[in-house]
Amino acid sequence: MPWTRIISGIIAIAIALTTTLLGGWYFTFTYIVIVFLGQNEFFDLVRAKGIAPAAKTTLALSMALLAISTVNVTLADAVLPLAGTFICFYLLFQPKIATIADISASILGLFYTGYLPSFWVRLRGIDSSTYANLPLNGYFPSAWSDLFTRLHINSIPQGLCVTILAFLCIWAADIGAYFVGKYFGKTHLSDISPKKTVEGAIFGIAGSVIVATIGAYYLNWSHYILTGISLGLLIGIASLLGDLTESMLKRDAGVKDSGQLIPGHGGILDRTDSYIFTAPIVYYFVTLLLPLLK
């Protein structure tokens, strides 16, 4: 593996873990940068097909959506239809008459690279105001042992715990799928991504299930075996679908990578495709399903 790929990967993980720990506007600002870069890559793929989306308008609305998600989760859900309406109005009054493809690509860009990623901000924001002890609604543990002790897990924000658990599940799914698929995979999974195999997909999902079950026990969830297996399956499948969806977009646009921003890794979308569909699933699992099980 090239050193550029290793170093850039380490830096990306360090930034992700640091801002996730801090939470608040520190986490939101990081995601604003990620969404801005990823959405630009998405619109570059769209333009490769001869489509003219409302890129700047969609970018501005997506940034606003992330900020509003930090302030008021309920209000954030109202932004999506309003933003979609505004995009349509904008395209209607352009000098060049917009096509169905222009409108569709703009709305998809808002949903795929704006609305869905905003759920990471919502997820990390759970209990953030209760535990905030830094400016900008940030958090820093008073004792590092609290992060690693099951008995003290209630003394740190739930949003932090679940976000880290979701990251670990995605990483386990990616690593398991990569190594098993590379060395033992024989059954082709999909024409969308020729290198993916059924064996890799199964072991990737299994890795997510194992990590989620351990995490559910560590977090003292009710019926931790059931909740852990369920969450692991959902994250593993959503991670795989996110990867395949981005591969489909690149295949249609006729490119290998969504960009060249990260040395050795490609673009932002290439590194974050597994996270896009995962965020809302984890958020609603924690906020809707877990309270019912109690």
N, C-alpha and C positions, 0 to 999 in steps of 0.2 A: 504494500500500500504506500503510495507516494507520501513524503513528509508533509507536503502542502495540504493534502487531504486530512492527515492526522492532526496537524496544528490547527487548521481552520475548524475542524470538528471539536477539538478541545475548547477553543475560544468560544464557539457557539454554545456549547453546553454550559460553560462557566457563566456566560451572560444570562442564559435562560434560568439557571438555578438561582443566581444572585437576585435577579429581578423578581422571580417567583417568590423567593423568601421575603423580600421587602414588600411586595404587593402594592396596593394603593395606586397612586398615579405613576410610580416608578414602573410597575408592571404594565399599566395602560400605555405609557409612552413607548415602551419597547414594542408593544403590539401595534401601535400606530405606525411605527417605522416598518415593521414586518408586513403589515397589511398594505401600506403604501407601495413598498417594493414588489410584493407579490401581485398586487392588482395591476401594476404597470406591466409585469411580465404576462399576466393574463391577457391584457389588451394588446400586447405585442403579438401574441398568438392569434388573437382575433383579427388583427390587421393583416396578418399573413394570408388570411382567407379573403381579403378584399372588402372587409366589413369596416364601417366607420362608426364606432360606438361613441357615446357621450362620456369619454374617459375622464376629463377633468371634473365634470359635474359629479360623476359617480365616486371619484376619489374623495372629493370634498365631503360628500354625504356619508361615506364610509368612515372618514375620520370623525365626523360629528357623532355617528352612531357609537363608536368606541368610547368617546368621551361621555356621552349620555348614559351608556351602560355602566360606567363607573359611578355616576351620580344617582341614577334612578333606573332600576331594572325594569319596572313596569312601563315607564315611559319609553324605554328602548324598543319594546315590541311595537309601539305605535309609529316609530320612525320608519320602519320598513315599507309599509304601504304608502306613507306620505312621500318618502324618498323615491319610490317607484313612480308615483304620479308626477313628481317634479321632473324626473328624467324624461318621461314621455312628453310633458309640456315643452321641455327644452328642445327635444328633437323635432317636435312639430313646427317650431318657429325658426328652424335653421334655413339658410338660403337654399341649400340642397335638400330636396325632399328625402326624408329618412325612409329606409326600407324596414321590412319586418325583421330582417337579420340584424340591423343596427339597433333596433329597440330591444330585441331578444338578448343580444350579446351584452347590452348595457345592464339590463335587469339581472341577467345571470351573473355578471361581474359583481353587482351589488350584493346578491345573495350568496354566491360561492366564495368570494374573497373579501366580503365585508360583514354581512350579517352572521354567517356561521362562525367565523373566527371570533366575533364579539362574545360568544358564549364562554371563551376562556377568561375574558375579563369578568364576566358575571360569576363564573365558578370560583375564581380566586377571590372575588369580592365578598363571598359568603362569610359573615361574621367579621369582616375586616374592620368596620367601625368600632366594634366592641373591643378588639385587641390592639387597635392602632396606638403606637407609642412613639411615632416619628412624624415629622412634618409631612404634608401631602398624603395623609392617611396611611403612612407606611408602618411596617412592623419589623421589630428585631427581637429575637428571643432573649429573655433575661438570663437564661441558663441554657447552654447548648445541650445539656443532658435531657432537657424536656423534649427535644426533637427525636430522641432515640429511646425514650423510656415509655413503655406502654401505659404505665400507671399515671403518667403525667400528660397523656395525649390531649386531655380536655383543657389544658392550659395554653394551647396554641390554636390559632384559627382553623376551623374546619375546612375553609376554602384552601388554605395552604396544604393541608394533609391530602385532600382529595386531588388537587392539581398535581402534586408530586406523584401520587399513586397512578394517576392517569398517564403521566409522562413515562413512568417506569413500565407500565403495561405496554405502551406503544413501542418503547425501546426493546422490550422483551420480544414482542411480536416481530419487529423488524429484524432483530439479530437472529432469532430462531428461524425465520423464513429464509434469511440470506444464507446462513451456513448449511442448514439442512437441504435447502434447495440446490445449493451449489455443489455439494459433495454427494448427496444421496437422491436428489430429485430426478425422477425419470418420466413422470406423467405430466404432460403439458396442461397448463391451467386455462390459458386464454390467448387468443390471437392478438389481443390488445397489447399484451406484454409478453413476448416470446420467451423471456428468461424465467418467468414465474412457473412454478410447478405446484401440483396438488400436494405433494409431500411437504414442500416448504410452507404452503399456506396452512396446512394442518398443524405443523409443529409451531408455527408462528402464533396461531390462535391458542394452542396449548400453553405456550410460554406466557401469554397474556393472562390466561386463566390461573396459572400457578401464582403469578405475581399478585393478581387481584385477590385471590383467596388468602394469601399471606397478609396482604394489606388490610383486608376486611377483619381478620383476627387482630391485627395490631391496632386498628382503629376502634375495636370493641363494638363492631356492628352486630345487630341482632341477626341470628341465624347466619353467621359469617360464612359458612360453607356454601349455602344457597346464594347469598348475595355476592360472594366473591366469584363463584363460578359464573353467575349471570352477568356481572359487570365485565369479567374477563372475556366472555364470549362476545358481548356487545362491542367492547373496545377492539378486540382482535378482528372481528368482521368489518367494523367501520374503518379501521386502519387499512385493511386490505382494499376495501372499496374505494377509499380515498386515493390510494396509490394507483389503482386501475383507472379511476376517473381522470386523473391528471395525465396518465399515459395515453388515454384516448384523445385528450385535447392535443397533446403534442403530436400524436400520430396523424391526426386530421390536419394539423398545421404544417406537417412535414419537417419537424425539427427533432433533434435528439434530446436537448435540454431546454428548459424554459428560459434559461439565462446563463450567464457566466460570472455572476456576482461572487459566489463562494468558491475559492480555489479548490479544485479537485472534487467538488460536489455539484456544480451546476448553479442553477438559480434558486431563489427563495422557495418557489413552488415545488421544486424537486426535493427539498428538504422538509417541507411542511405539509405535503399532500396527505400524509397519514393522520394529521391532526385536525383537518378541516371538518370532517363528518363526526369526529369523536367528541368534540366539545359539547354540542347540544345534548348528545346521548348521556354523557356523564353528568351534566348539569341537572337534567330532569330525573335521572336515576336517583341522584342525591336529594333533590328538593321535593320530588313527588313520591317515589317508590319507598325509599328508606323510612320516611315518617309513617307510612301505612304499616310497615312490618313491625314497628315498635308497639 
